[in-house]
Amino acid sequence: MIRKLSSSIFFLLVLTSLGFAQRTAEVGVFVGRSYYMGELNPETHWGNGIGSSTFGGIFRYNLNKRYTLKGSIVRTTLTASDEWNSLQFNNQRLASFENTITEFAGEIEFNFLPYEMGDKQHFISPYLFVGLSYFLNDVSTTVEGFDPAPTNQDGGGKFALPFGPGLKLSLGRNWAFSMEWGFRKTGYDLIDGLENRVGDVFESGKVYDNDWFVVSGFMLTYKITDEGPCPVYNF
């Protein structure tokens, strides 16, 4: 299912880029917060010590006032512990993990309102984005104070489907600010390094559900091309 959706998104990005004239490009930095959703954190988005600092860089290619192609690279460390969740067997399992993630993503953004950097009339817009990412992960997991079997350390590269809402604001002719909340549907269940069962006593993971992670934060970008709205309408 992940592969089919990934292929569809890739062709959508290609067709969209061919269907519009060249506009403007931006480069910038990303600073934010990331967290994991799975067996060790089934429902908490805020509090309980979850969340890690995230840093990265982005590139935007603005096709027109409605559509933008975006590439990004971000790095973070996901963590979670049984001390944070309310599962009945968490005091038996006593599991925790740490996973260093480096993600490369390509996305398409749709602006709800016409938007263009430096345009006084179209300087702000909420947006939605969807895309495809490839992430490298290096997981370290402990269960009851001991390292799990090496087979649980399923690191390496994986694919995910990033999507979510955002808001962008032009700060003048060449600068822009944006923020977004991005969910990553990963398609596999070992971001936390936990296998689906530990013996026959209690469930460690869920066969029917995969792990997610979330990347949210702020972006500051600078326009690196001269194309744009007529100078009469610029700030």
C-alpha positions in Angstrom: 0.0 0.0 0.0 2.8 2.4 0.9 4.6 1.7 -2.4 1.5 2.3 -4.4 0.8 5.6 -2.7 4.4 6.6 -3.0 4.4 6.0 -6.8 1.2 8.0 -7.2 2.6 11.0 -5.2 5.8 10.8 -7.3 4.0 11.0 -10.6 1.7 13.8 -9.2 4.9 15.8 -8.4 6.3 15.3 -11.9 3.1 16.2 -13.7 2.5 19.2 -11.6 6.1 20.5 -12.2 5.6 20.1 -16.0 2.2 21.8 -16.0 3.3 25.2 -14.7 5.8 27.8 -15.8 9.0 28.4 -13.7 8.5 30.9 -10.9 10.7 31.5 -7.9 12.9 29.4 -5.6 13.7 29.7 -1.9 16.2 28.2 0.5 16.0 28.2 4.3 16.4 26.6 7.7 14.0 24.5 9.7 13.9 24.4 13.6 11.3 22.5 15.5 10.2 19.5 17.5 9.7 15.8 16.7 8.1 12.9 18.5 7.1 9.3 18.1 3.7 7.6 18.1 3.6 3.9 18.8 3.6 1.2 21.5 5.6 3.3 23.9 3.6 6.5 23.2 0.1 5.5 21.9 -1.7 8.9 22.2 0.3 11.7 23.8 1.2 14.7 21.6 2.2 17.1 24.3 3.7 16.6 27.8 5.2 13.5 29.5 8.6 14.5 28.3 8.0 13.6 24.7 9.5 15.6 21.9 13.1 16.3 20.7 14.7 19.2 19.0 14.8 19.0 15.2 17.0 20.9 12.8 17.3 20.9 9.0 17.3 22.8 5.7 14.6 23.3 3.0 14.3 24.2 -0.6 11.0 25.6 -2.1 10.2 25.9 -5.8 7.1 28.0 -6.2 5.2 27.0 -9.4 2.4 29.6 -9.0 0.4 31.2 -6.2 -1.3 27.9 -5.3 1.3 25.2 -5.7 4.9 24.8 -4.4 7.3 21.9 -4.6 9.5 21.5 -1.4 12.6 19.4 -0.6 13.9 19.1 2.9 16.5 17.3 5.1 15.9 17.1 8.8 17.7 15.4 11.7 16.3 14.5 15.1 16.4 11.8 17.9 13.1 10.1 18.8 12.7 8.8 22.3 10.0 7.2 24.4 9.5 5.1 27.5 7.0 2.8 29.2 7.0 5.3 32.1 5.1 7.7 29.8 2.2 5.4 28.7 -0.8 3.9 30.5 -0.7 0.3 29.1 -1.5 -2.2 31.8 1.8 -4.2 31.3 4.1 -1.2 31.1 5.4 -1.8 34.7 6.3 -5.3 33.6 8.0 -4.5 30.2 9.9 -1.4 31.3 11.0 -0.6 27.7 12.5 2.5 26.3 14.3 3.5 23.1 16.3 6.1 21.3 16.3 6.4 17.5 18.4 8.9 15.5 16.5 9.9 12.4 17.8 11.6 9.3 15.0 12.3 6.8 15.0 13.3 3.1 11.6 14.5 1.9 10.0 15.7 -1.3 6.5 17.3 -1.0 3.9 19.4 -2.8 2.2 22.2 -1.0 -1.3 23.5 -1.8 -2.0 27.1 -0.7 -5.7 27.7 0.3 -5.3 31.4 -0.6 -3.2 32.9 -3.4 0.2 33.5 -2.0 3.4 35.1 -3.4 6.5 36.4 -1.5 6.6 40.2 -1.7 3.0 40.6 -2.8 1.1 43.0 -0.4 -2.3 41.5 -1.4 -1.3 37.8 -1.2 1.2 37.7 1.6 -0.3 35.0 3.9 -2.0 31.6 3.4 -2.7 28.3 5.2 -1.6 25.3 3.2 -1.7 21.5 3.1 1.3 19.3 2.0 1.8 15.7 1.1 4.8 13.9 -0.3 7.3 11.0 0.1 10.3 10.7 2.4 13.2 8.4 2.9 14.7 8.2 6.4 17.7 6.6 7.9 17.3 5.4 11.5 19.6 4.0 14.1 17.6 2.6 17.0 18.8 1.5 20.5 16.1 -0.3 22.7 16.1 -1.7 26.2 13.5 -4.0 27.8 13.6 -4.5 31.5 17.1 -3.1 31.6 18.5 -5.4 29.0 19.2 -4.9 25.3 16.8 -6.8 23.1 17.9 -9.4 20.6 19.9 -8.0 17.6 17.0 -8.9 15.3 15.0 -6.1 16.9 17.6 -3.5 15.9 16.0 -2.9 12.4 17.8 0.2 11.4 18.7 1.4 7.9 16.6 3.3 5.4 12.8 3.3 5.3 10.1 5.1 3.4 7.3 7.3 4.8 4.4 9.4 3.7 4.6 12.9 5.1 1.5 15.1 5.2 -0.1 17.9 7.3 -1.1 21.5 7.6 0.9 24.7 7.6 0.9 28.5 7.4 3.2 30.7 5.4 3.8 34.5 5.7 5.8 36.8 3.5 8.1 39.1 5.4 9.0 41.3 2.5 10.3 41.0 -1.0 12.9 38.3 -0.2 12.1 36.7 3.1 9.3 34.4 4.3 8.3 32.6 7.5 6.2 29.4 7.8 5.3 26.8 10.3 3.8 23.3 9.9 2.8 20.2 11.7 3.8 17.1 9.7 2.8 13.5 10.3 4.9 10.6 8.9 3.1 7.3 8.2 6.1 4.9 8.1 4.6 1.6 7.1 6.6 -0.5 9.6 6.6 -1.2 13.3 10.2 -1.1 14.5 11.0 2.6 15.0 11.0 1.7 18.7 12.9 -1.6 18.1 10.2 -3.7 19.8 9.2 -6.9 18.2 5.5 -7.8 18.1 5.6 -10.2 21.1 7.9 -11.0 24.0 7.4 -14.6 24.9 3.8 -15.6 25.6 3.3 -13.3 28.6 2.4 -9.9 27.2 2.2 -8.0 23.9 5.2 -5.8 23.1 4.0 -4.4 19.9 0.9 -4.5 17.7 0.8 -6.5 14.5 -2.1 -4.4 13.2 -0.5 -1.0 13.6 2.7 0.7 12.5 4.8 3.3 14.2 4.5 7.0 13.2 6.6 10.1 13.9 5.7 13.7 13.8 7.9 16.7 12.7 6.6 20.2 13.5 8.4 23.5 13.5 9.3 26.8 11.9 11.0 27.7 8.7 12.7 30.9 7.6 13.4 31.1 3.9 15.2 33.5 1.5 14.2 34.0 -2.2 17.2 33.2 -4.4 15.6 34.2 -7.8 14.6 37.6 -9.1 11.3 36.5 -10.6 8.2 37.6 -8.7 5.4 40.1 -8.6 5.7 43.6 -10.2 7.8 45.8 -8.0 4.9 48.3 -7.7 3.2 45.7 -5.5 6.3 44.6 -3.5 6.9 45.7 0.1 
